[in-house]
Amino acid sequence: RVHVDSPFDYAAASEVLIVTDVKKGDIPQLAGAYGRLIEAAEGGTLGLFTAIRRLRSVHARIADRLARTGLPLYAQHVDPIDTGTLVDIFRDDPRASLLGTDALRDGVDVPGHSLRLVVMEGVPWPKPSVLHAARRLAGGGTQYDDMLIRAKLAQAFGRLIRRQDDRGQFILLSSAVPSRLLSAFPPGTPIHRVTLDEAVRRVRAA
């Protein structure tokens, strides 16, 4: 095996913020958090969801408000446009933001200023199913789940830093983020548990 150090200075180029005061299941509060963070970043935000229903609910609550301030908001499963075209539109407008699900987490390649903030609604816990239960049993139980979650977090974080001059912030809107999952992020990445007000302040100052 060969170990090669990362070419990126994650300590200087990025930070992870875990927001502790957004109540799980509270759609108005979740939508308010997304709206405030997108406004603070002045666009350039990729918002990721684990459920289409919540994505649509959040989009419906904040799209008009953001548009009035000159911040376009696009959404997978809402706009009648294929995912590739949505990503192209997002890439071409630094003030635009894009909401989506797994396909965006795994497939977005937007280097530079157009993507400077990734916001996830929470930890992407595996969905219960017969197949998942069988894989979990064979894979070591909780360790298998943790491996899946860390991989998803790493993929989402990886959207931010694509080249040497990229800068960005990664936000999880959930207080229920076990410390054991934080190894998903590259060594040296600053990680802070903060209130939503503090997260908004940090995004605005970035």
NUGUBA-494537 format. One record per residue: residue in one letter; z, y, x of N, C-alpha, C, O in turn. Coordinates in steps of 0.1 Angstrom, whole numbers, always signed. Each point is the difference from the previous one (the first is absolute). Example, Ala and Ser with C-alpha at 12.3 -4.5 7.8 and 13.67 -1.06 7.14 Angstrom:
2
- A, +78, -57, +132, +0, +12, -9, +0, +12, +9, +7, +0, +10
- S, -14, +11, -14, +0, +11, +9, +8, +11, -8, +1, +11, +5
//
This chain:
206
- R, +0, -12, +8, +0, +12, -8, +0, +13, +9, +6, +0, +11
- V, -12, +10, -16, -1, +13, +6, +6, +10, -9, -3, +2, -11
- H, +13, +6, +17, +6, +11, -8, -6, +13, +5, +1, +3, +12
- V, -6, +5, -22, -6, +13, +4, +8, +11, -9, +1, -1, -12
- D, +4, +11, +19, +8, +10, -7, -10, +8, -8, -12, +2, +3
- S, +18, +4, -14, -8, +8, -9, -4, +13, +7, +7, +6, +7
- P, -19, -1, -10, -5, +13, +6, +6, +12, -7, -2, +11, +4
- F, +9, -13, -15, +5, +11, -9, +14, +3, +3, +9, -9, +2
- D, -6, +22, -2, +14, +4, +1, +6, +2, -14, +0, +11, -6
- Y, +5, -22, +0, +4, +0, -14, +12, +10, -2, +2, +6, -11
- A, +7, -5, +21, +11, +9, -1, -4, +14, -2, +7, +8, -7
- A, -18, -4, +13, -4, +14, -1, -10, +2, -11, -1, +11, -6
- A, -6, -22, +2, -11, +2, -10, +3, -4, -14, -7, +3, -9
- S, +19, -9, +7, +2, -5, -14, +15, -1, -2, +9, +1, +9
- E, -5, -3, -22, +13, -3, -4, +0, -7, -13, -9, +1, -8
- V, +20, -9, +6, +1, -8, -13, +12, +6, -7, +11, +2, +6
- L, -13, +2, -19, +11, +6, -8, +2, -10, -12, -9, -3, -8
- I, +22, -1, +7, +4, -8, -11, +8, +8, -10, +11, +4, +3
- V, -17, -1, -15, +6, +9, -9, +10, -8, -9, -3, -10, -6
- T, +16, +15, +6, +11, -7, -6, +4, +4, -14, +8, -7, -6
- D, -14, +17, +0, +4, +5, -13, -10, +0, -11, +1, +8, -9
- V, -11, -16, +11, -10, -2, -11, +4, -13, -7, -1, -11, +6
- K, +4, +12, -19, +5, -12, -7, -11, -10, -4, -10, +4, -5
- K, +13, -16, +8, -10, -11, -2, -3, +0, -16, +9, -1, -8
- G, -22, +0, +5, -3, -1, -14, -1, +13, -8, -4, +0, -12
- D, +8, +11, +18, -1, +13, -6, -13, +6, +3, -2, +7, +10
- I, -8, -8, -20, -14, +4, +3, +0, +16, +1, -7, +4, +9
- P, +13, +4, -17, +0, +14, +2, +5, +4, +13, -6, +9, +7
- Q, +17, -15, -2, +5, +3, +13, -10, -4, +11, -2, +7, +10
- L, -4, -19, -11, -9, -5, +10, -12, +10, +0, -5, +3, +11
- A, -1, +0, -22, -11, +10, -1, +4, +13, +6, -8, +6, +8
- G, +20, -1, -11, +4, +13, +6, +1, -1, +15, -4, +10, +7
- A, +8, -21, -1, +1, -2, +14, -14, +0, +6, -3, +7, +10
- Y, -7, -14, -16, -13, +0, +6, -6, +14, -1, -6, +5, +10
- G, +8, +2, -21, -6, +13, -2, +6, +10, +11, -8, +7, +6
- R, +21, -7, -4, +6, +9, +9, -5, -3, +15, -2, +9, +7
- L, +1, -22, -4, -4, -4, +14, -14, +4, +2, -4, +5, +11
- I, -5, -7, -20, -14, +3, +1, -2, +15, +2, -7, +5, +8
- E, +15, +3, -16, +0, +14, +1, +5, +5, +14, -6, +9, +6
- A, +16, -15, -2, +6, +3, +13, -10, -2, +12, -1, +7, +9
- A, -6, -18, -10, -10, -4, +10, -13, +8, -2, -9, -1, +9
- E, +7, +8, -20, -12, +6, -4, -12, -9, +0, -11, +2, +6
- G, +13, -14, -12, -10, -10, -1, +1, -10, +11, +11, -1, +7
- G, -22, -6, -4, +0, -9, +11, +9, -12, -1, +5, -6, +10
- T, -2, +2, -23, +10, -10, -3, -6, -12, -6, -8, +0, -9
- L, +12, -12, +15, -4, -13, -6, +13, -5, -7, +10, -3, +7
- G, -11, +1, -20, +11, -5, -8, -2, -14, -4, -10, -3, -6
- L, +19, -6, +10, -2, -15, -2, +10, -5, -11, +12, +3, +1
- F, -17, -12, -9, +8, -5, -11, -1, -15, +0, -10, -6, +4
- T, +20, -1, -10, +0, -14, -1, -4, -4, -15, -2, -12, -3
- A, +1, +21, -6, -4, -2, -14, -9, +10, -5, +2, +12, +2
- I, -13, -16, -8, -10, +9, -5, +6, +9, -11, -4, +12, -1
- R, +12, -18, -7, +6, +8, -11, +8, +12, +5, -2, +11, -5
- R, +9, -13, +16, +8, +12, +5, -10, +10, +7, +3, +12, -1
- L, -13, -17, +7, -10, +9, +6, -6, +9, -10, -1, +12, +1
- R, -3, -18, -12, -6, +8, -11, +10, +9, -6, -4, +12, -4
- S, +16, -16, +2, +10, +9, -5, +3, +12, +8, +1, +12, -4
- V, +0, -14, +17, +2, +11, +10, -12, +9, +0, +2, +12, +0
- H, -14, -18, +1, -12, +9, +0, -1, +9, -12, -3, +12, +1
- A, +6, -18, -13, -1, +8, -12, +10, +11, +0, -3, +11, -7
- R, +14, -12, +13, +10, +10, +0, -2, +12, +10, +5, +11, -2
- I, -12, -14, +13, -1, +10, +10, -14, +5, +3, -2, +10, +8
- A, -9, -17, -13, -13, +4, +5, -4, +14, -4, -5, +8, +8
- D, +8, -4, -21, -4, +14, -4, +8, +10, +8, -5, +11, +4
- R, +18, -13, -3, +9, +9, +8, -6, +2, +14, +0, +12, +5
- L, -3, -22, +2, -6, +1, +13, -13, +7, +0, -3, +8, +9
- A, -6, -11, -18, -13, +6, -1, +1, +15, -1, -8, +7, +6
- R, +18, -2, -14, +2, +14, -2, +3, +7, +13, -2, +12, +1
- T, +8, -19, +9, +3, +6, +13, -11, -3, +11, +3, +2, +11
- G, -14, -7, -16, -11, -3, +9, +2, -13, +8, -6, -1, +11
- L, +13, -8, -16, +2, -13, +7, -5, -11, -9, +7, -5, -9
- P, -19, +0, +11, -6, -10, -8, +7, -13, +2, +5, -4, +11
- L, -3, -4, -22, +6, -13, +1, -9, -10, -6, -4, +1, -12
- Y, +1, -11, +20, -9, -11, -5, +9, -13, -1, +10, -1, +7
- A, -15, -9, -15, +8, -12, -1, -9, -12, -3, -8, +0, -9
- Q, +11, -10, +16, -6, -13, -3, +5, -5, -13, +12, +3, -4
- H, -20, -10, -4, +4, -5, -14, +1, +12, -10, +4, -3, -11
- V, -7, +15, +15, +0, +11, -9, -14, +6, +0, -7, +1, -11
- D, +2, +4, +22, -13, +6, +2, -11, -11, -1, +2, -10, +7
- P, -12, +12, -14, -11, -10, -2, -9, +0, +12, -12, +1, -1
- I, +18, -3, +13, -8, +1, +13, +5, -12, +8, +11, -3, +0
- D, -21, -3, +7, +4, -12, +9, +9, +5, +11, +0, +12, +4
- T, +8, -21, +1, +10, +3, +10, -6, +6, +13, +6, +10, +5
- G, -17, -15, -1, -6, +6, +12, -4, +14, -1, +2, +8, +9
- T, -7, -4, -21, -4, +14, -2, +13, +9, -1, +0, +11, +5
- L, +10, -17, -12, +13, +8, +0, +5, +3, +14, +4, +11, +2
- V, -5, -21, +7, +5, +2, +13, -9, +11, +7, +5, +8, +8
- D, -18, -9, -10, -9, +10, +6, +3, +14, -5, +0, +10, +8
- I, +3, -8, -21, +3, +13, -5, +13, +5, +6, +2, +12, +4
- F, +8, -21, -3, +13, +3, +6, -2, +4, +15, +6, +10, +4
- R, -14, -17, +3, -2, +3, +14, -6, +14, +2, +2, +7, +10
- D, -11, -3, -19, -8, +12, +2, +8, +13, -5, -5, +11, +3
- D, +16, -13, -9, +7, +12, -5, +15, -1, +4, +8, -7, -6
- P, -4, +15, +16, +13, +0, +5, +11, +4, -10, +12, -3, +3
- R, -16, +9, -14, +10, +4, -10, +1, -10, -11, +8, +1, -10
- A, -16, -12, +10, +0, -10, -10, +11, -11, +3, +4, -1, +12
- S, +0, -5, -22, +9, -12, +1, -5, -11, -8, -8, +2, -9
- L, +13, -14, +12, -6, -12, -6, +12, -10, -3, +8, -3, +9
- L, -8, -2, -21, +10, -10, -4, -7, -14, -2, -12, +0, -4
- G, +19, -10, +8, -7, -14, -1, +10, -11, +2, +12, +2, +1
- T, -17, -14, -1, +8, -12, +2, -3, -7, +13, -4, +6, +10
- D, +5, -19, -10, -1, -8, +13, -14, +2, +7, +0, +1, +12
- A, -10, +1, -20, -14, +1, +6, +0, +13, +9, -7, +0, +10
- L, +14, +10, -14, +0, +12, +8, +10, -1, +12, -3, +5, +11
- R, +14, -12, -13, +9, -2, +11, -7, -8, +11, +3, +3, +12
- D, -11, -12, -15, -6, -9, +10, -14, +5, +5, -4, -4, +11
- G, -2, +13, -19, -14, +3, +4, -4, +14, +3, -12, +3, +1
- V, +22, +7, -1, -4, +14, +2, +0, +3, +15, +9, -4, +8
- D, -20, +10, -4, -2, +4, +14, -4, +15, +0, -11, +3, -1
- V, +22, +5, +2, -2, +15, -1, +7, +6, +11, +11, +5, -1
- P, -17, -4, +13, +7, +6, +11, +0, +15, -1, -8, +6, -8
- G, +17, +1, +15, +0, +14, +0, +8, +7, -11, +9, -7, -6
- H, -11, +20, +4, +8, +8, -9, +0, -4, -14, +8, +4, -8
- S, -19, -11, +4, -2, -3, -15, +11, -10, -5, +3, +0, -12
- L, +3, -7, +22, +11, -9, -4, +12, +3, +9, +0, -5, +11
- R, +10, +12, -17, +12, +4, +8, +13, -5, -6, +10, +3, +6
- L, -11, -9, -18, +12, -4, -7, -3, -13, -8, -10, +0, -7
- V, +18, -10, +9, -1, -12, -8, +13, -1, -8, +11, +0, +6
- V, -12, -2, -19, +12, -1, -8, -1, -13, -8, -9, -3, -7
- M, +19, -6, +9, +1, -12, -8, +11, +1, -10, +11, +5, +3
- E, -13, -10, -15, +10, +1, -10, +12, -9, +3, +11, +3, -6
- G, -12, -12, +14, +12, -8, +4, -4, -12, +8, -11, -1, +5
- V, +21, -8, -2, -3, -12, +8, -9, -9, -8, +2, -3, -11
- P, -13, -2, +18, -10, -8, -7, +5, -15, -1, -5, -9, +7
- W, +16, +7, -15, +5, -14, -1, -10, -9, -6, -8, +4, -9
- P, +7, -17, +13, -10, -9, -5, +3, -2, -15, +11, -1, -5
- K, -22, -1, -2, +1, -3, -15, +2, -15, -2, -6, -8, +6
- P, +16, +5, -14, +3, -14, -3, -12, -8, -6, -6, +5, -9
- S, +3, -16, +14, -10, -9, -5, +3, -14, +5, +7, -2, +10
- V, -14, -8, -16, +2, -14, +5, -5, -1, +14, +6, -7, +9
- L, -18, +13, -6, -5, -1, +14, +9, +7, +10, +2, -6, +11
- H, +3, +18, -15, +9, +6, +10, +13, -8, +2, +5, -1, +11
- A, +0, -5, -21, +12, -8, +1, -2, -12, +9, +8, -3, +9
- A, -20, -3, -10, -3, -11, +9, -2, +4, +15, +5, -6, +9
- R, -11, +17, -7, -2, +6, +13, +13, +4, +6, +3, -2, +12
- R, +6, +8, -20, +13, +5, +4, +8, -12, +4, +7, +0, +11
- L, -7, -11, -18, +7, -12, +3, -4, -6, +13, +8, -4, +9
- A, -21, +4, -7, -6, -6, +13, +2, +10, +12, +0, -5, +11
- G, +1, +18, -14, +0, +9, +11, +14, +5, +4, +1, +8, +9
- G, +9, -13, -15, +14, +4, +5, +7, +9, -10, +10, +6, +5
- G, -14, -5, -17, +8, +8, -10, -1, +15, +3, -11, +5, +0
- T, +23, +1, +1, +0, +14, +2, -8, +5, +12, -6, +11, +0
- Q, +6, -19, +11, -8, +4, +12, -14, +1, -3, -7, +9, +5
- Y, +2, -18, -14, -15, +1, -4, -2, +13, -8, -10, +7, +3
- D, +19, -4, -12, -2, +13, -8, +0, +12, +10, -8, +9, -1
- D, +18, -9, +10, +1, +11, +9, -12, +2, +9, -5, +11, +3
- M, -1, -23, +1, -12, +1, +8, -12, +7, -8, -7, +8, +5
- L, +6, -12, -18, -10, +6, -8, +2, +15, -2, -10, +7, +1
- I, +22, -4, -4, +3, +15, -2, -2, +8, +12, -6, +11, +0
- R, +10, -16, +12, -2, +7, +12, -15, +2, +3, -4, +11, +5
- A, -4, -21, -8, -14, +1, +3, -6, +11, -9, -9, +8, +4
- K, +13, -7, -17, -5, +10, -9, +4, +14, +4, -8, +9, +0
- L, +21, -8, +4, +4, +13, +5, -7, +5, +12, -4, +11, +2
- A, +2, -21, +7, -8, +3, +13, -14, +4, -3, -5, +10, +6
- Q, -1, -16, -16, -14, +3, -3, -1, +14, -6, -9, +8, +3
- A, +19, -5, -12, +0, +14, -6, +3, +11, +10, -7, +10, +0
- F, +17, -13, +9, +3, +10, +10, -12, +2, +10, -3, +11, +5
- G, -4, -22, -3, -12, +0, +9, -11, +9, -4, -9, +3, +8
- R, +9, +1, -21, -11, +9, -5, +2, +14, +7, -10, +8, +1
- L, +22, -4, +3, +3, +13, +5, -6, +3, +13, -6, +10, +2
- I, +9, -18, +8, -3, +2, +14, -12, -8, +4, +2, -12, +4
- R, -13, +18, -4, -13, -7, +3, -6, +4, +14, -8, -7, +5
- R, +12, +19, +0, -5, +5, +12, +11, +8, +7, +10, +4, -6
- Q, -13, +0, +18, +11, +7, +8, +5, +13, -6, +12, +3, +2
- D, -20, +4, -9, +4, +13, -5, +5, +0, -14, +3, +10, -6
- D, -2, -22, +0, +5, -1, -14, +15, +2, -1, +8, -3, +10
- R, -4, +9, -21, +15, +3, -2, +2, -4, -15, -9, +2, -8
- G, +21, -7, +5, +2, -3, -14, +14, -5, -3, +8, -3, +9
- Q, -4, +3, -22, +13, -5, -5, -2, -11, -10, -10, +0, -7
- F, +19, -9, +7, +0, -11, -9, +13, +0, -8, +11, +0, +5
- I, -13, +0, -18, +12, +1, -9, +1, -12, -10, -10, -4, -6
- L, +22, -1, +5, +3, -10, -9, +10, +6, -11, +10, +5, +4
- L, -14, -6, -16, +8, +6, -11, +9, -10, -6, +0, -4, -12
- S, +9, -1, +21, +10, -11, -5, +12, +0, +10, -2, +0, +12
- S, +13, +0, -18, +12, -1, +9, +3, -15, +4, +7, -2, +9
- A, -14, -7, -16, +3, -15, +2, -10, -5, +11, -8, -9, -3
- V, +9, +14, +15, -8, -4, +11, +9, -6, +10, +6, +7, +8
- P, -5, -21, -7, +9, -6, +9, -4, +3, +15, -12, +1, +3
- S, +22, +1, +5, -2, +4, +14, -9, -11, +7, -7, +3, +10
- R, +8, -16, -14, -7, -10, +7, -15, +1, -2, -8, -6, +8
- L, +3, +14, -17, -14, +2, -2, -6, +11, +8, -12, +2, +1
- L, +21, +6, +5, -5, +12, +8, -7, -3, +13, -6, +8, +6
- S, +7, -21, -2, -7, -4, +12, -15, -1, -3, -8, -2, +9
- A, +4, +5, -22, -15, +0, -3, -6, +12, +7, -12, +0, +2
- F, +20, +11, +1, -6, +12, +6, +1, -1, +15, +8, -7, +6
- P, -18, +13, +1, -1, -1, +14, +13, +5, +7, +7, +9, -4
- P, -3, -15, +16, +11, +4, +7, -1, +15, +4, -10, +5, +3
- G, +21, +2, -5, +1, +15, +3, -3, +8, -12, +2, +13, +1
- T, -7, -18, -12, -2, +8, -12, +13, +5, -6, +9, -8, -3
- P, -7, +21, +2, +12, +5, -6, +1, -4, -15, -10, +1, -7
- I, +22, -6, +3, +2, -4, -14, +12, +7, -5, +11, -1, +6
- H, -12, +7, -17, +11, +8, -6, +2, -3, -15, -10, -1, -7
- R, +22, -1, +3, +3, -1, -15, +4, +14, -4, +10, +5, +5
- V, -17, +0, -15, +1, +14, -4, -1, +1, -15, -4, -9, -7
- T, +9, +21, +2, -2, +3, -14, -15, +5, -2, -7, +2, +10
- L, +3, -2, -23, -14, +5, -2, -1, +15, +4, -11, +3, +6
- D, +21, +5, -8, -1, +14, +4, -2, +1, +15, -8, +8, +5
- E, +15, -17, +3, -2, +1, +15, -14, -6, +3, -6, +5, +10
- A, +2, -15, -16, -14, -5, +2, -10, +11, -2, -10, +1, +8
- V, +11, +6, -19, -10, +10, -3, +1, +11, +11, -11, +5, +4
- R, +23, -1, +0, +1, +10, +11, -7, -5, +13, -7, +8, +6
- R, +9, -21, -3, -6, -5, +13, -15, -1, -1, -7, +3, +9
- V, +2, -6, -21, -15, -1, -2, -5, +14, +1, -11, +2, +7
- R, +17, +8, -13, -5, +13, +0, +0, +6, +14, -9, +8, +4
- A, +19, -12, +4, +1, +5, +14, -9, -7, +10, -1, +5, +11
- A, -5, -16, -15, -8, -8, +10, -13, +7, +4, -7, -5, +8
//
